Amino acid sequence: MVWPANLPDLNPIENIWRLLKHRVGKRFPKTEAEVRQYIEEEWAKLKLEDFQKYISSMRERCQAVLNANSSHTKW
């Protein structure tokens, strides 16, 4: 299988970064120090289930990319 080098749809960590960004954003950091602190705190709160949710969808992700002819998908 040819694997595109930079295809975020097939990289579950991109979803984790989005989740982390959302959680930090909800806390409205005002300084760079707060951003760093909130990132560390929210990262520590991530659960195994957060990662498993995205990893378990790999079959659907791959099929969506194939169906989209390597174009953008919902992932």
PDB file with one MODEL, atoms N, CA, C and O in Angstrom:
MODEL        1
ATOM      1  N   MET A   1       0.838  -1.178   0.000  1.00  0.00           N
ATOM      2  CA  MET A   1       0.000   0.000   0.000  1.00  0.00           C
ATOM      3  C   MET A   1       0.881   1.238   0.000  1.00  0.00           C
ATOM      4  O   MET A   1       1.783   1.359   0.828  1.00  0.00           O
ATOM      5  N   VAL A   2       0.631   2.141  -0.904  1.00  0.00           N
ATOM      6  CA  VAL A   2       1.352   3.400  -0.944  1.00  0.00           C
ATOM      7  C   VAL A   2       0.802   4.275   0.176  1.00  0.00           C
ATOM      8  O   VAL A   2      -0.410   4.454   0.295  1.00  0.00           O
ATOM      9  N   TRP A   3       1.690   4.814   0.988  1.00  0.00           N
ATOM     10  CA  TRP A   3       1.288   5.591   2.161  1.00  0.00           C
ATOM     11  C   TRP A   3       1.749   7.023   1.983  1.00  0.00           C
ATOM     12  O   TRP A   3       2.952   7.282   2.010  1.00  0.00           O
ATOM     13  N   PRO A   4       0.827   7.969   1.801  1.00  0.00           N
ATOM     14  CA  PRO A   4       1.234   9.368   1.635  1.00  0.00           C
ATOM     15  C   PRO A   4       2.011   9.869   2.857  1.00  0.00           C
ATOM     16  O   PRO A   4       1.655   9.568   3.996  1.00  0.00           O
ATOM     17  N   ALA A   5       3.057  10.622   2.608  1.00  0.00           N
ATOM     18  CA  ALA A   5       3.945  11.065   3.683  1.00  0.00           C
ATOM     19  C   ALA A   5       3.272  12.005   4.677  1.00  0.00           C
ATOM     20  O   ALA A   5       3.506  11.900   5.881  1.00  0.00           O
ATOM     21  N   ASN A   6       2.456  12.902   4.199  1.00  0.00           N
ATOM     22  CA  ASN A   6       1.831  13.899   5.070  1.00  0.00           C
ATOM     23  C   ASN A   6       0.321  13.899   4.881  1.00  0.00           C
ATOM     24  O   ASN A   6      -0.233  14.791   4.239  1.00  0.00           O
ATOM     25  N   LEU A   7      -0.326  12.914   5.433  1.00  0.00           N
ATOM     26  CA  LEU A   7      -1.768  12.823   5.311  1.00  0.00           C
ATOM     27  C   LEU A   7      -2.375  12.804   6.711  1.00  0.00           C
ATOM     28  O   LEU A   7      -2.485  11.743   7.325  1.00  0.00           O
ATOM     29  N   PRO A   8      -2.774  13.983   7.224  1.00  0.00           N
ATOM     30  CA  PRO A   8      -3.280  14.067   8.595  1.00  0.00           C
ATOM     31  C   PRO A   8      -4.471  13.151   8.862  1.00  0.00           C
ATOM     32  O   PRO A   8      -4.675  12.714   9.994  1.00  0.00           O
ATOM     33  N   ASP A   9      -5.260  12.857   7.823  1.00  0.00           N
ATOM     34  CA  ASP A   9      -6.420  11.984   8.007  1.00  0.00           C
ATOM     35  C   ASP A   9      -6.013  10.593   8.492  1.00  0.00           C
ATOM     36  O   ASP A   9      -6.815   9.888   9.104  1.00  0.00           O
ATOM     37  N   LEU A  10      -4.782  10.204   8.222  1.00  0.00           N
ATOM     38  CA  LEU A  10      -4.306   8.881   8.646  1.00  0.00           C
ATOM     39  C   LEU A  10      -3.364   8.973   9.842  1.00  0.00           C
ATOM     40  O   LEU A  10      -2.635   8.025  10.137  1.00  0.00           O
ATOM     41  N   ASN A  11      -3.379  10.085  10.514  1.00  0.00           N
ATOM     42  CA  ASN A  11      -2.498  10.284  11.658  1.00  0.00           C
ATOM     43  C   ASN A  11      -3.345  10.632  12.881  1.00  0.00           C
ATOM     44  O   ASN A  11      -3.684  11.799  13.081  1.00  0.00           O
ATOM     45  N   PRO A  12      -3.689   9.640  13.699  1.00  0.00           N
ATOM     46  CA  PRO A  12      -4.576   9.887  14.847  1.00  0.00           C
ATOM     47  C   PRO A  12      -4.073  10.950  15.821  1.00  0.00           C
ATOM     48  O   PRO A  12      -4.879  11.553  16.530  1.00  0.00           O
ATOM     49  N   ILE A  13      -2.778  11.192  15.873  1.00  0.00           N
ATOM     50  CA  ILE A  13      -2.278  12.195  16.817  1.00  0.00           C
ATOM     51  C   ILE A  13      -2.797  13.585  16.463  1.00  0.00           C
ATOM     52  O   ILE A  13      -2.909  14.450  17.332  1.00  0.00           O
ATOM     53  N   GLU A  14      -3.115  13.801  15.186  1.00  0.00           N
ATOM     54  CA  GLU A  14      -3.671  15.095  14.786  1.00  0.00           C
ATOM     55  C   GLU A  14      -4.991  15.353  15.508  1.00  0.00           C
ATOM     56  O   GLU A  14      -5.284  16.489  15.881  1.00  0.00           O
ATOM     57  N   ASN A  15      -5.786  14.307  15.704  1.00  0.00           N
ATOM     58  CA  ASN A  15      -7.047  14.444  16.435  1.00  0.00           C
ATOM     59  C   ASN A  15      -6.794  14.737  17.912  1.00  0.00           C
ATOM     60  O   ASN A  15      -7.536  15.492  18.541  1.00  0.00           O
ATOM     61  N   ILE A  16      -5.755  14.144  18.450  1.00  0.00           N
ATOM     62  CA  ILE A  16      -5.409  14.406  19.850  1.00  0.00           C
ATOM     63  C   ILE A  16      -4.965  15.857  20.006  1.00  0.00           C
ATOM     64  O   ILE A  16      -5.339  16.519  20.974  1.00  0.00           O
ATOM     65  N   TRP A  17      -4.168  16.355  19.060  1.00  0.00           N
ATOM     66  CA  TRP A  17      -3.743  17.766  19.130  1.00  0.00           C
ATOM     67  C   TRP A  17      -4.969  18.679  19.075  1.00  0.00           C
ATOM     68  O   TRP A  17      -5.049  19.663  19.809  1.00  0.00           O
ATOM     69  N   ARG A  18      -5.935  18.345  18.190  1.00  0.00           N
ATOM     70  CA  ARG A  18      -7.145  19.154  18.075  1.00  0.00           C
ATOM     71  C   ARG A  18      -7.931  19.134  19.388  1.00  0.00           C
ATOM     72  O   ARG A  18      -8.421  20.169  19.842  1.00  0.00           O
ATOM     73  N   LEU A  19      -8.047  17.953  19.991  1.00  0.00           N
ATOM     74  CA  LEU A  19      -8.737  17.814  21.273  1.00  0.00           C
ATOM     75  C   LEU A  19      -8.036  18.638  22.353  1.00  0.00           C
ATOM     76  O   LEU A  19      -8.682  19.342  23.129  1.00  0.00           O
ATOM     77  N   LEU A  20      -6.720  18.542  22.391  1.00  0.00           N
ATOM     78  CA  LEU A  20      -5.934  19.288  23.369  1.00  0.00           C
ATOM     79  C   LEU A  20      -6.109  20.795  23.168  1.00  0.00           C
ATOM     80  O   LEU A  20      -6.303  21.535  24.132  1.00  0.00           O
ATOM     81  N   LYS A  21      -6.040  21.239  21.928  1.00  0.00           N
ATOM     82  CA  LYS A  21      -6.215  22.656  21.617  1.00  0.00           C
ATOM     83  C   LYS A  21      -7.595  23.138  22.064  1.00  0.00           C
ATOM     84  O   LYS A  21      -7.725  24.232  22.614  1.00  0.00           O
ATOM     85  N   HIS A  22      -8.607  22.333  21.833  1.00  0.00           N
ATOM     86  CA  HIS A  22      -9.970  22.682  22.240  1.00  0.00           C
ATOM     87  C   HIS A  22     -10.069  22.825  23.761  1.00  0.00           C
ATOM     88  O   HIS A  22     -10.630  23.795  24.269  1.00  0.00           O
ATOM     89  N   ARG A  23      -9.521  21.852  24.469  1.00  0.00           N
ATOM     90  CA  ARG A  23      -9.581  21.877  25.937  1.00  0.00           C
ATOM     91  C   ARG A  23      -8.816  23.064  26.522  1.00  0.00           C
ATOM     92  O   ARG A  23      -9.279  23.703  27.467  1.00  0.00           O
ATOM     93  N   VAL A  24      -7.666  23.350  25.964  1.00  0.00           N
ATOM     94  CA  VAL A  24      -6.881  24.498  26.447  1.00  0.00           C
ATOM     95  C   VAL A  24      -7.623  25.800  26.121  1.00  0.00           C
ATOM     96  O   VAL A  24      -7.680  26.710  26.948  1.00  0.00           O
ATOM     97  N   GLY A  25      -8.183  25.881  24.925  1.00  0.00           N
ATOM     98  CA  GLY A  25      -8.902  27.078  24.514  1.00  0.00           C
ATOM     99  C   GLY A  25     -10.093  27.390  25.398  1.00  0.00           C
ATOM    100  O   GLY A  25     -10.412  28.556  25.628  1.00  0.00           O
ATOM    101  N   LYS A  26     -10.750  26.357  25.894  1.00  0.00           N
ATOM    102  CA  LYS A  26     -11.894  26.554  26.777  1.00  0.00           C
ATOM    103  C   LYS A  26     -11.495  27.190  28.108  1.00  0.00           C
ATOM    104  O   LYS A  26     -12.343  27.701  28.840  1.00  0.00           O
ATOM    105  N   ARG A  27     -10.211  27.152  28.410  1.00  0.00           N
ATOM    106  CA  ARG A  27      -9.726  27.719  29.681  1.00  0.00           C
ATOM    107  C   ARG A  27      -9.270  29.170  29.526  1.00  0.00           C
ATOM    108  O   ARG A  27      -8.901  29.809  30.511  1.00  0.00           O
ATOM    109  N   PHE A  28      -9.292  29.687  28.321  1.00  0.00           N
ATOM    110  CA  PHE A  28      -8.953  31.072  28.018  1.00  0.00           C
ATOM    111  C   PHE A  28      -7.625  31.531  28.625  1.00  0.00           C
ATOM    112  O   PHE A  28      -7.609  32.450  29.443  1.00  0.00           O
ATOM    113  N   PRO A  29      -6.523  30.908  28.239  1.00  0.00           N
ATOM    114  CA  PRO A  29      -5.226  31.350  28.768  1.00  0.00           C
ATOM    115  C   PRO A  29      -4.923  32.773  28.306  1.00  0.00           C
ATOM    116  O   PRO A  29      -5.251  33.161  27.184  1.00  0.00           O
ATOM    117  N   LYS A  30      -4.300  33.533  29.182  1.00  0.00           N
ATOM    118  CA  LYS A  30      -4.009  34.933  28.870  1.00  0.00           C
ATOM    119  C   LYS A  30      -2.518  35.205  28.682  1.00  0.00           C
ATOM    120  O   LYS A  30      -2.142  36.221  28.097  1.00  0.00           O
ATOM    121  N   THR A  31      -1.683  34.320  29.164  1.00  0.00           N
ATOM    122  CA  THR A  31      -0.242  34.513  29.019  1.00  0.00           C
ATOM    123  C   THR A  31       0.367  33.241  28.427  1.00  0.00           C
ATOM    124  O   THR A  31      -0.252  32.177  28.407  1.00  0.00           O
ATOM    125  N   GLU A  32       1.583  33.391  27.954  1.00  0.00           N
ATOM    126  CA  GLU A  32       2.300  32.227  27.427  1.00  0.00           C
ATOM    127  C   GLU A  32       2.505  31.170  28.517  1.00  0.00           C
ATOM    128  O   GLU A  32       2.441  29.968  28.261  1.00  0.00           O
ATOM    129  N   ALA A  33       2.752  31.652  29.732  1.00  0.00           N
ATOM    130  CA  ALA A  33       2.944  30.732  30.856  1.00  0.00           C
ATOM    131  C   ALA A  33       1.664  29.937  31.130  1.00  0.00           C
ATOM    132  O   ALA A  33       1.721  28.745  31.431  1.00  0.00           O
ATOM    133  N   GLU A  34       0.519  30.599  31.026  1.00  0.00           N
ATOM    134  CA  GLU A  34      -0.744  29.893  31.226  1.00  0.00           C
ATOM    135  C   GLU A  34      -0.983  28.868  30.124  1.00  0.00           C
ATOM    136  O   GLU A  34      -1.461  27.767  30.395  1.00  0.00           O
ATOM    137  N   VAL A  35      -0.657  29.219  28.894  1.00  0.00           N
ATOM    138  CA  VAL A  35      -0.809  28.274  27.786  1.00  0.00           C
ATOM    139  C   VAL A  35       0.000  27.016  28.085  1.00  0.00           C
ATOM    140  O   VAL A  35      -0.507  25.900  27.972  1.00  0.00           O
ATOM    141  N   ARG A  36       1.236  27.202  28.460  1.00  0.00           N
ATOM    142  CA  ARG A  36       2.110  26.060  28.759  1.00  0.00           C
ATOM    143  C   ARG A  36       1.551  25.236  29.915  1.00  0.00           C
ATOM    144  O   ARG A  36       1.506  24.008  29.846  1.00  0.00           O
ATOM    145  N   GLN A  37       1.133  25.910  30.962  1.00  0.00           N
ATOM    146  CA  GLN A  37       0.589  25.223  32.126  1.00  0.00           C
ATOM    147  C   GLN A  37      -0.669  24.435  31.759  1.00  0.00           C
ATOM    148  O   GLN A  37      -0.816  23.277  32.150  1.00  0.00           O
ATOM    149  N   TYR A  38      -1.575  25.066  31.004  1.00  0.00           N
ATOM    150  CA  TYR A  38      -2.832  24.410  30.643  1.00  0.00           C
ATOM    151  C   TYR A  38      -2.589  23.229  29.708  1.00  0.00           C
ATOM    152  O   TYR A  38      -3.258  22.202  29.817  1.00  0.00           O
ATOM    153  N   ILE A  39      -1.644  23.372  28.801  1.00  0.00           N
ATOM    154  CA  ILE A  39      -1.314  22.250  27.904  1.00  0.00           C
ATOM    155  C   ILE A  39      -0.836  21.060  28.727  1.00  0.00           C
ATOM    156  O   ILE A  39      -1.285  19.932  28.520  1.00  0.00           O
ATOM    157  N   GLU A  40       0.064  21.313  29.648  1.00  0.00           N
ATOM    158  CA  GLU A  40       0.585  20.226  30.483  1.00  0.00           C
ATOM    159  C   GLU A  40      -0.522  19.588  31.319  1.00  0.00           C
ATOM    160  O   GLU A  40      -0.580  18.366  31.451  1.00  0.00           O
ATOM    161  N   GLU A  41      -1.398  20.418  31.882  1.00  0.00           N
ATOM    162  CA  GLU A  41      -2.484  19.884  32.707  1.00  0.00           C
ATOM    163  C   GLU A  41      -3.490  19.094  31.869  1.00  0.00           C
ATOM    164  O   GLU A  41      -3.930  18.019  32.275  1.00  0.00           O
ATOM    165  N   GLU A  42      -3.848  19.622  30.713  1.00  0.00           N
ATOM    166  CA  GLU A  42      -4.822  18.934  29.865  1.00  0.00           C
ATOM    167  C   GLU A  42      -4.224  17.660  29.262  1.00  0.00           C
ATOM    168  O   GLU A  42      -4.931  16.668  29.086  1.00  0.00           O
ATOM    169  N   TRP A  43      -2.929  17.684  28.945  1.00  0.00           N
ATOM    170  CA  TRP A  43      -2.270  16.470  28.445  1.00  0.00           C
ATOM    171  C   TRP A  43      -2.331  15.370  29.504  1.00  0.00           C
ATOM    172  O   TRP A  43      -2.590  14.208  29.194  1.00  0.00           O
ATOM    173  N   ALA A  44      -2.089  15.754  30.752  1.00  0.00           N
ATOM    174  CA  ALA A  44      -2.109  14.785  31.849  1.00  0.00           C
ATOM    175  C   ALA A  44      -3.506  14.208  32.071  1.00  0.00           C
ATOM    176  O   ALA A  44      -3.642  13.101  32.592  1.00  0.00           O
ATOM    177  N   LYS A  45      -4.533  14.942  31.683  1.00  0.00           N
ATOM    178  CA  LYS A  45      -5.915  14.481  31.851  1.00  0.00           C
ATOM    179  C   LYS A  45      -6.371  13.526  30.747  1.00  0.00           C
ATOM    180  O   LYS A  45      -7.392  12.854  30.889  1.00  0.00           O
ATOM    181  N   LEU A  46      -5.616  13.466  29.648  1.00  0.00           N
ATOM    182  CA  LEU A  46      -6.010  12.566  28.554  1.00  0.00           C
ATOM    183  C   LEU A  46      -6.033  11.131  29.061  1.00  0.00           C
ATOM    184  O   LEU A  46      -5.175  10.712  29.838  1.00  0.00           O
ATOM    185  N   LYS A  47      -7.016  10.406  28.612  1.00  0.00           N
ATOM    186  CA  LYS A  47      -7.170   9.014  29.015  1.00  0.00           C
ATOM    187  C   LYS A  47      -6.855   8.092  27.848  1.00  0.00           C
ATOM    188  O   LYS A  47      -6.871   8.510  26.690  1.00  0.00           O
ATOM    189  N   LEU A  48      -6.575   6.869  28.157  1.00  0.00           N
ATOM    190  CA  LEU A  48      -6.300   5.871  27.129  1.00  0.00           C
ATOM    191  C   LEU A  48      -7.448   5.812  26.122  1.00  0.00           C
ATOM    192  O   LEU A  48      -7.222   5.613  24.928  1.00  0.00           O
ATOM    193  N   GLU A  49      -8.665   5.982  26.601  1.00  0.00           N
ATOM    194  CA  GLU A  49      -9.844   5.932  25.727  1.00  0.00           C
ATOM    195  C   GLU A  49      -9.810   7.044  24.666  1.00  0.00           C
ATOM    196  O   GLU A  49     -10.300   6.857  23.553  1.00  0.00           O
ATOM    197  N   ASP A  50      -9.232   8.195  25.017  1.00  0.00           N
ATOM    198  CA  ASP A  50      -9.121   9.291  24.054  1.00  0.00           C
ATOM    199  C   ASP A  50      -8.279   8.859  22.859  1.00  0.00           C
ATOM    200  O   ASP A  50      -8.602   9.185  21.717  1.00  0.00           O
ATOM    201  N   PHE A  51      -7.215   8.135  23.119  1.00  0.00           N
ATOM    202  CA  PHE A  51      -6.340   7.659  22.048  1.00  0.00           C
ATOM    203  C   PHE A  51      -6.965   6.483  21.302  1.00  0.00           C
ATOM    204  O   PHE A  51      -6.902   6.411  20.075  1.00  0.00           O
ATOM    205  N   GLN A  52      -7.562   5.573  22.046  1.00  0.00           N
ATOM    206  CA  GLN A  52      -8.157   4.384  21.434  1.00  0.00           C
ATOM    207  C   GLN A  52      -9.277   4.740  20.464  1.00  0.00           C
ATOM    208  O   GLN A  52      -9.459   4.079  19.441  1.00  0.00           O
ATOM    209  N   LYS A  53     -10.023   5.788  20.794  1.00  0.00           N
ATOM    210  CA  LYS A  53     -11.132   6.217  19.937  1.00  0.00           C
ATOM    211  C   LYS A  53     -10.632   6.509  18.521  1.00  0.00           C
ATOM    212  O   LYS A  53     -11.281   6.141  17.541  1.00  0.00           O
ATOM    213  N   TYR A  54      -9.493   7.162  18.420  1.00  0.00           N
ATOM    214  CA  TYR A  54      -8.964   7.525  17.104  1.00  0.00           C
ATOM    215  C   TYR A  54      -8.218   6.365  16.446  1.00  0.00           C
ATOM    216  O   TYR A  54      -8.280   6.201  15.228  1.00  0.00           O
ATOM    217  N   ILE A  55      -7.530   5.579  17.227  1.00  0.00           N
ATOM    218  CA  ILE A  55      -6.791   4.447  16.678  1.00  0.00           C
ATOM    219  C   ILE A  55      -7.747   3.378  16.162  1.00  0.00           C
ATOM    220  O   ILE A  55      -7.497   2.766  15.124  1.00  0.00           O
ATOM    221  N   SER A  56      -8.832   3.155  16.880  1.00  0.00           N
ATOM    222  CA  SER A  56      -9.778   2.107  16.473  1.00  0.00           C
ATOM    223  C   SER A  56     -10.508   2.458  15.187  1.00  0.00           C
ATOM    224  O   SER A  56     -11.134   1.593  14.576  1.00  0.00           O
ATOM    225  N   SER A  57     -10.437   3.702  14.774  1.00  0.00           N
ATOM    226  CA  SER A  57     -11.124   4.108  13.542  1.00  0.00           C
ATOM    227  C   SER A  57     -10.213   4.043  12.316  1.00  0.00           C
ATOM    228  O   SER A  57     -10.587   4.541  11.254  1.00  0.00           O
ATOM    229  N   MET A  58      -9.035   3.447  12.436  1.00  0.00           N
ATOM    230  CA  MET A  58      -8.084   3.437  11.320  1.00  0.00           C
ATOM    231  C   MET A  58      -8.627   2.750  10.070  1.00  0.00           C
ATOM    232  O   MET A  58      -8.361   3.201   8.956  1.00  0.00           O
ATOM    233  N   ARG A  59      -9.376   1.677  10.239  1.00  0.00           N
ATOM    234  CA  ARG A  59      -9.944   0.993   9.064  1.00  0.00           C
ATOM    235  C   ARG A  59     -10.851   1.963   8.296  1.00  0.00           C
ATOM    236  O   ARG A  59     -10.766   2.068   7.072  1.00  0.00           O
ATOM    237  N   GLU A  60     -11.715   2.664   9.028  1.00  0.00           N
ATOM    238  CA  GLU A  60     -12.615   3.630   8.384  1.00  0.00           C
ATOM    239  C   GLU A  60     -11.849   4.800   7.788  1.00  0.00           C
ATOM    240  O   GLU A  60     -12.204   5.300   6.721  1.00  0.00           O
ATOM    241  N   ARG A  61     -10.804   5.234   8.471  1.00  0.00           N
ATOM    242  CA  ARG A  61      -9.974   6.329   7.952  1.00  0.00           C
ATOM    243  C   ARG A  61      -9.337   5.945   6.617  1.00  0.00           C
ATOM    244  O   ARG A  61      -9.384   6.702   5.648  1.00  0.00           O
ATOM    245  N   CYS A  62      -8.749   4.768   6.591  1.00  0.00           N
ATOM    246  CA  CYS A  62      -8.087   4.307   5.355  1.00  0.00           C
ATOM    247  C   CYS A  62      -9.095   4.186   4.217  1.00  0.00           C
ATOM    248  O   CYS A  62      -8.817   4.589   3.088  1.00  0.00           O
ATOM    249  N   GLN A  63     -10.257   3.631   4.518  1.00  0.00           N
ATOM    250  CA  GLN A  63     -11.279   3.489   3.479  1.00  0.00           C
ATOM    251  C   GLN A  63     -11.759   4.853   2.999  1.00  0.00           C
ATOM    252  O   GLN A  63     -11.983   5.042   1.803  1.00  0.00           O
ATOM    253  N   ALA A  64     -11.921   5.807   3.914  1.00  0.00           N
ATOM    254  CA  ALA A  64     -12.361   7.154   3.534  1.00  0.00           C
ATOM    255  C   ALA A  64     -11.336   7.827   2.629  1.00  0.00           C
ATOM    256  O   ALA A  64     -11.703   8.506   1.670  1.00  0.00           O
ATOM    257  N   VAL A  65     -10.064   7.643   2.929  1.00  0.00           N
ATOM    258  CA  VAL A  65      -9.009   8.226   2.086  1.00  0.00           C
ATOM    259  C   VAL A  65      -9.023   7.580   0.708  1.00  0.00           C
ATOM    260  O   VAL A  65      -8.893   8.270  -0.304  1.00  0.00           O
ATOM    261  N   LEU A  66      -9.178   6.268   0.662  1.00  0.00           N
ATOM    262  CA  LEU A  66      -9.262   5.585  -0.633  1.00  0.00           C
ATOM    263  C   LEU A  66     -10.475   6.075  -1.424  1.00  0.00           C
ATOM    264  O   LEU A  66     -10.375   6.339  -2.622  1.00  0.00           O
ATOM    265  N   ASN A  67     -11.604   6.193  -0.758  1.00  0.00           N
ATOM    266  CA  ASN A  67     -12.822   6.650  -1.429  1.00  0.00           C
ATOM    267  C   ASN A  67     -12.695   8.090  -1.921  1.00  0.00           C
ATOM    268  O   ASN A  67     -13.269   8.454  -2.947  1.00  0.00           O
ATOM    269  N   ALA A  68     -11.941   8.904  -1.186  1.00  0.00           N
ATOM    270  CA  ALA A  68     -11.768  10.312  -1.538  1.00  0.00           C
ATOM    271  C   ALA A  68     -10.613  10.528  -2.496  1.00  0.00           C
ATOM    272  O   ALA A  68     -10.291  11.664  -2.845  1.00  0.00           O
ATOM    273  N   ASN A  69      -9.990   9.440  -2.921  1.00  0.00           N
ATOM    274  CA  ASN A  69      -8.859   9.541  -3.859  1.00  0.00           C
ATOM    275  C   ASN A  69      -7.737  10.398  -3.272  1.00  0.00           C
ATOM    276  O   ASN A  69      -7.155  11.238  -3.958  1.00  0.00           O
ATOM    277  N   SER A  70      -7.449  10.170  -2.001  1.00  0.00           N
ATOM    278  CA  SER A  70      -6.414  10.897  -1.257  1.00  0.00           C
ATOM    279  C   SER A  70      -6.740  12.359  -1.014  1.00  0.00           C
ATOM    280  O   SER A  70      -5.859  13.130  -0.633  1.00  0.00           O
ATOM    281  N   SER A  71      -7.986  12.756  -1.225  1.00  0.00           N
ATOM    282  CA  SER A  71      -8.416  14.118  -0.911  1.00  0.00           C
ATOM    283  C   SER A  71      -8.811  14.184   0.559  1.00  0.00           C
ATOM    284  O   SER A  71      -8.691  13.205   1.295  1.00  0.00           O
ATOM    285  N   HIS A  72      -9.279  15.346   0.969  1.00  0.00           N
ATOM    286  CA  HIS A  72      -9.673  15.582   2.348  1.00  0.00           C
ATOM    287  C   HIS A  72     -10.873  14.714   2.722  1.00  0.00           C
ATOM    288  O   HIS A  72     -11.770  14.496   1.908  1.00  0.00           O
ATOM    289  N   THR A  73     -10.879  14.225   3.948  1.00  0.00           N
ATOM    290  CA  THR A  73     -11.999  13.450   4.470  1.00  0.00           C
ATOM    291  C   THR A  73     -12.509  14.116   5.738  1.00  0.00           C
ATOM    292  O   THR A  73     -11.985  15.150   6.153  1.00  0.00           O
ATOM    293  N   LYS A  74     -13.526  13.531   6.354  1.00  0.00           N
ATOM    294  CA  LYS A  74     -14.061  14.091   7.602  1.00  0.00           C
ATOM    295  C   LYS A  74     -13.104  13.917   8.778  1.00  0.00           C
ATOM    296  O   LYS A  74     -13.291  14.542   9.822  1.00  0.00           O
ATOM    297  N   TRP A  75     -12.088  13.083   8.624  1.00  0.00           N
ATOM    298  CA  TRP A  75     -11.181  12.794   9.724  1.00  0.00           C
ATOM    299  C   TRP A  75     -10.189  13.911   9.860  1.00  0.00           C
ATOM    300  O   TRP A  75      -9.325  13.866  10.736  1.00  0.00           O
TER     301      TRP A  75
ENDMDL
END
